[in-house]
Amino acid sequence: MKARSFNAQVFLEFISYLIFGGYMFYFITSDKYLLYVTPKMKPYLYFTAIIMIIWACMSLFRMFRPHHKIRAFHFLVLVLPSLLLLLPHKPLDMANLASNYAGGSTFYQGTSNRSNNQALSDNSDFNLDSIPGITENDFGGEEITQPDTANSSPEDTVPSSEDNSLDLTGLDKENKIITVSNEEFYPWIAEIYGNLDAYEGYMITITGFVFNDMEYFEEDEFVAARLAMVCCAADLAPIGILCRYDKASELASNEWITVEGEIIRGQYEGQVEPQIAVTSIMPALEIKGYIYPY
């Protein structure tokens, strides 16, 4: 009986598919993919990994079909990404970014479900002009439309704090205190921006890193910020509530702190917004991971 010829090219294809698909499954199950894309991309990554495994299995049926000339350059399409996945991975910080400051209102959208940073309603109270340095290009070049508020009342565009705050922890209405947990950083910012009248005068405790770029702030201003990702690592931008503090210029940039202060009504570049009049600052441990508004 004639021996079956081993097809080296198909074998290389099999190995490439298997390794790339295996890496994809590892990155998904270990949550390392969150360093690069948002959770909403998880189904697509699973789909890609499954397709790679299917292709690897299909290659087995061609493993012993003779092939006279081996072509290997097309393997680089999968080999190079696989090699990149082997590199050390760590979260980005402000030193790695060139993104503009994104205030809390950047990602504000009206919704009654703020918990777990889930997707928000399409009926947003979003004012691009109120965000310092932000352009449409910072969000992938997509056109951003403004809601028609001319014929609507405030109740139509701003959710009731009594409804939305029920989903959030850390609220003490009796003593007018808000303690923002790390998991609810974005939902609380959106809630306060959307209902400033309800929370003005409340004492708030919030943790973030010091963002005090003089391009955006005065000497007595900084933001206790977190990095937010809308789609992928390329659009990472710091968000948070602007803080007013006499010794803001003495704070080390990117230092993690816990801020305590009173929520006040302030202005940033002519726009009314919630701000924090700082009463105390304490060192804090770094919070791993990003904020995913949508």
N, C-alpha and C positions, 0 to 999 in steps of 0.2 A: 504493500500500500504506500502510495506517495505521501511523504510528510507534508503537512500543511505549513505554508510559509507564514512566518511571524511578521506582522505589519508594524514596524517601529513608529511610523508617523501616527497611526491610530492609537498606539500605546501612549505616545506623548500627549495626544489630545485627551485621552482618558485621564491621565495624571493631572493635566491642566484643569479640566472641568472639576475633577474631584477635589483638588486642593482649593480652588477658588470657591466652590460651593461650600466646602467645609469651613473655610475662613468666614464666609458670610454667616453661616449658622452660628459660629462661635461669637462673632461680633453682635449678633442679635440677642442671643441668650445671655451674654455677659453685659448687655446694655452699653457696650463701648461705642455702638453706633450713634449714641446720643451726643458724642463729642462732635459730630459732624452734621447730623440732620435731626429733625424733630421727630417725636413719636409717631406722627401721622404717616411717616415714610416706612414704618415697620412692615406693613403688608406687602409693599413693593419689594422690600429687601428679601422677605420670605419667598416671594414669587421668583426673584432672581436666583436665590439659592436652590430652590426646587428645580428650576429649569436646568441649572448646572448639573445637578445630580442625575436628572433624567437623561441629559446628553451623555454623561459619563456611562450610564447603563447601556445606552444605545450603542456606544462605541465598542462595547464588548462583543457585539455581534459581527463587527468588522475587523476584529483583532487579527484574524488569520486569513484575511483576504490579501492576496499579493499586491504589492505596490512597488513599482520599479524605481521611483525617484522620491526621496523624502524632502518635503518642504516644511521648514520649521519656523519661518519668520512670523507666520500668523499666530504662533503661540505667545508671542510677546504681548498680544492684546490682553491676555489673562495673566501671564507670568509677571509683568511689570506691576499691575495692581496688587497681586499677591505679595510681591516683595515689599511694596509700600505698606501693606498691612502688618508686616513684621516689625516695622519701625516702632520705637517707643511712642506711646500715645498719652497725652496729658491735656487737661482743659486749657484753653487759651485764656489770657488775661489782657488787661488794657495795653500792656507793653507790646502785644502782638497785633493790635488792631489799629485801624485807621478810621474807624467808624465815628460818625458824629453822635453827639449826645441825643438820646431819645428820652424825652420827659415821660412822665406817667401817662399823659393823655395821648401819647403816640399810638398806643395799642388799645386805648379805651374803646369798648363797644358795650352797648346796653345789653344786659342779660340778667336773667333771674337765677342762673346757675353758675356761681363763681368757683366752686370747689374744684380742686385737682387741676387747675389751669386748663379746663376743657375749652372746646371751641365756643366762641361767642356769637351772639346774634349778628346778622348782617345790617341791622338798623343801628348804625354807629353814630355817635356824636364825635366825629373825628375832624379835627381842624389841623391840616398840614402846616398852615402858616404859623401856628402857635408853637411849633417844635423848632428849637434853634438848630440851624445847620442841616435840617433834614430836607432832602429832595426826593422826587419819585425814583431816582436812580438808586437810592439806598434800599429800595424794596424791589429790586429786580427790574426796574423800568416800567412796572405796571402802572396803568392809569388809575389814579385814586379819585373817586368821585365823592362829592360832598352831599350829605342828605339835605333834602328840601325841608327846612325848618321854618320857612316863612309863614306857612299856614298851620303850624302845629304849636301846641302848648308845651311848656316845659315838662308836663307830665307825660307827653307822648315820646319825648326823646331822652329823658333822664329817668332811670328806674328808681322806684321807691326804696329808700334805705331800709325800711322796715321789712320789705320783702327779701332783698338781696342779702342783708346782713345776717339773716337767719341761717344761711348756709356757711357762715364764717365763724371761726372760733376766736377767742381772745377779746370779745366785746363785753365790757362792763358798763351798761348804760346808766346804772344807778350812780356810779362814781365817775362816769365820763372818762373811761380809760380804754385804750385799745392796745393789746399786746399782739403784735404781728408775728406769727410763726414763720419759720423758714419756708414751709410748704405753701403758705398762703400769701407770700410776698406780693405777687402780681394781682391776685384777686382783691386784696385789700387796697392796693394803689388804685385800681380801677374803681372800686367802690367809693373811695374818698374823693377821687376826681369827679365822679358822677354825682356825688351828694355832699358837696362842700358845706352847704347850709346846715345839714344834719350833724356834721362832725366838727364844725368849727368850735374851738374851745376845748376839745377833747385832748387828753394827754395820750401820747403814743410812744410805744417802744418798738424799734425796728432795727434790724441788723443788715449791714451791707459793707461794701468796701468804699473807701474814700475816693470820690471822683471830684477833683477840684481843678480841672483844666482852666487856666486863666483866659483861654479863648472864649469861654462861655460864661464864666462866673466872676463876680466881684471878690474882693479879698475876704469878705465875711460870708461867703456862700460856698456850699459844696453839696454833693448829693451822696447819701448812703445808698449806693447803687448795687444792682445785680446785672449780669449780662443776660440779655434776652435774645432768643433766636426765633425768627419767624419762619424761616425755611431751612437754611443751612448755615454752616459756620461763617460763610462769606458775609452774612448780613447781621452778625452779632453786634449789638449796641447796648450801652449801659442805660438802664432805666431806674427811676426812683423819684422820691419827693425831694425837692430842693430844701436844704436846711440853712438856716441863718444862725451864725455862731461867730462871736467876736474874735475867737482864736482859730478860725477856719484855716488861715494861711499857715498855721503851725502844724497842721495835720499832715502826716506823710501820705502821699498819693498811693493808692492801692492797699492801704492798711485796712484790715477788717475791724470794724467797730460796731458797738451797739449804741444807738442814739435814743435818748429820752427827751421829749419836749412837747410843746403845745402846738396843735394844728391851728394855723392862722390863715387868714386870707391875704395873699400877697400878689405881686405882679412879676412876670418875667417877660421882658421885651413887649410890654404893653398888654399882655394877656393875663387875666385874672386866673389864679390857680391856687391850690392848697400848698402851703409851705409849713415847715416845722421850725418853731422858735426853740432852739436847743437849750435844755437846762443841764444836761449831763451827758458825758460820753465815756464809755468803758471799752476796753479792748475785747475783741471777740475772736473766736476760732473761725478759720476760713470755711465757708460753705461750698461744698463741692457741687458741680453741675451748673446748668443754666436754667433760665426761666423760659418756658414755652407757652406764650400767650394763646396760641391757637392749636 
